Amino acid sequence: MSTTNGQDYVPSSILLTGGAGFIGSHAAILLCRKYPEYKIVVYDKLDYCSCLQNLSEIENLPNFKFVKGDISSPDLVSYVLKEEKIDTIMHFAAQTHVDNSFGNSFAFTKANIYGTHVLLESAKNCPTLRRFVHVSTDEVYGEGEDFDTKPMEEEHVLEPTNPYAATKAGAEFLVKSYHRSFKLPCLITRGNNVYGPHQYPEKLIPKLTNQLLRGLPVTIHGDGSNTRNFLYVEDVARAFDVILHKGSVGLIYNIGGENEQANIAVAKDLVKLLGFDDKEDELIKYVPDRKFNDLRYTINSSKLHKLGWKEEMNWEEGLKITVDWYKKYSSRYGNIDCALVAHPRIGTTDGADFTS
C-alpha cells in the first residue's frame, strides 16, 4: 500500500526545512530520537516564530545537525543537499499566520511560493534525493460553508480565501508540477489547526493563554462562533512519521482531528483552566473580525488512518499540557507584546510591527 514493492520507505539523511519552528521542531525531535540511524539536518533561517531552544532536547545527539539558512537561497540549499547527501526533504518552512498575510503578503509569496520553488529545483538536481514531503494546510480547501458540510477529501477543489492559503495552494501546484514533469517523488500533506508547546503566541491558543497569563482580556474576533479542528502537535509529528515511511509517492494526505471547537469555547476553556472562572465576563473581549474569517474547516483523514495513524491526545489533556508549558516558557520568544494585540501585523522581513 505504501511504497515501491509494498515496502516501507527508509530514509538515511533527512532535511527538515523550518525545523526550528513549531511543527517542524516536534517532527525533528521525534525522528532524531526514534531513528538514531537517520541523519536529521534542520535548515531554518530563525525567523521571529522559530528558535534554537525548540531543539534543545536533541542538540547534542550525534545524528542531529543544524544549518542556518533561507529556503530562498538556491546556492545554499543546493550546497546543503549535496554536502549532507540528503535523500529526503520534509518541507515545513513557511510564513503561516493568516492575520499577517492580510498586511505583508509579499513576504508570504516569497517564502511559501518562491521558497518552495527553490527547494523543488534544487531537489530535482540532487542525485541522492528520493522523497519530497511537502507540508500544506487544510486552508487551501477554503471554508466549510455550514455545519452540515461533509469533511473535505483530498480530491476536493482548492478554493483558498485568504493570501496565506493562496500562497500555500500555489506552492502545492508547483510541487505537483515537479512530480508530473520531472518525476520528483513528492507527497503532500494538508493539516488541521495544530496547537501545543513551541508555538509562537500569534496563533489562537498560545495568544489567549499568554494574554490571560499577563492579566489581559482575551480578544475574540467577531462573535467567536467560527470553529477550527485542533490537533495536538505530537499527534501531528507522529502523522509525519507514518507518512514518511508508509505514504505513497504522488498522493495527498489530510491530517485531521476530531476536536472541533468554536473560538469562544476555546477562550472559556482557557479562562477556566487558569482559574479565572469568576472573571469570565470581564476577561472575554469581542473585537472586530478580520477581513475574512472562514466559518470552519473540516477534513476527512481516512486515507491516513489506513496507514495506521490515529489521534491520541484528548482536548482537555492537550490544552492543560500546552498551558503548563507556556507558564514555564513564555519568555522563549522574547518580547511578544506585538503578537498579543487584537489584530497583529508582525513584520515577516524585518521584525517591524504593522499593528497600526
C-alpha positions, 0 to 999 in steps of 0.5 A: 500500500505504501511504497515501491514493492509494498515496502516501507520507505527508509530514509538515511539523511533527512532535511527538515526545512523550518525545523526550528519552528513549531511543527517542524521542531516536534517532527525533528525531535521525534525522528532524531530520537526514534531513528538514531540511524537517520541523519536529521539536518534542520535548515531554518533561517530563525525567523521571529516564530522559530528558535534554537531552544525548540531543539534543545532536547536533541542538540547534542545527539550525534545524528542531529545537525543544524544549518542556518539558512533561507529556503530562498537561497538556491546556492545554499540549499543546493550546497546543503543537499549535496554536502549532507547527501540528503535523500529526503526533504520534509518541507515545513518552512513557511510564513503561516499566520493568516492575520499577517498575510492580510498586511505583508503578503509579499513576504508570504509569496516569497517564502511559501511560493518562491521558497518552495520553488527553490527547494523543488529545483534544487531537489530535482538536481540532487542525485541522492534525493528520493522523497519530497514531503511537502507540508500544506494546510487544510486552508487551501480547501477554503471554508466549510460553508455550514455545519452540515458540510461533509469533511473535505477529501483530498480530491476536493477543489482548492478554493483558498480565501485568504493570501496565506492559503493562496500562497500555500495552494500555489506552492502545492501546484508547483510541487505537483508540477515537479512530480508530473514533469520531472518525476520528483517523488513528492507527497503532500500533506494538508493539516488541521489547526495544530496547537501545543508547546513551541508555538509562537503566541500569534496563533489562537491558543498560545495568544489567549493563554499568554494574554490571560497569563499577563492579566489581559482580556482575551480578544475574540474576533467577531462573535467567536462562533467560527470553529477550527479542528485542533490537533495536538502537535505530537499527534501531528509529528507522529502523522509525519512519521507514518507518512514518511515511511508508509505514504505513497509517492504522488498522493495527498494526505489530510491530517485531521482531528476530531476536536472541533471547537468554536473560538469562544469555547476555546477562550472559556476553556482557557479562562477556566483552566487558569482559574479565572472562572469568576472573571469570565465576563470581564476577561472575554473581549469581542473585537472586530473580525478580520477581513475574512474569517472562514466559518470552519474547516473540516477534513476527512483523514481516512486515507491516513488512518489506513496507514495506521495513524490515529489521534491520541491526545484528548482536548482537555489533556492537550490544552492543560499540557500546552498551558503548563508549558507556556507558564514555564516558557513564555519568555522563549520568544522574547518580547511578544507584546506585538503578537498579543494585540487584537489584530497583529501585523508582525513584520515577516522581513524585518521584525517591524510591527504593522499593528497600526 
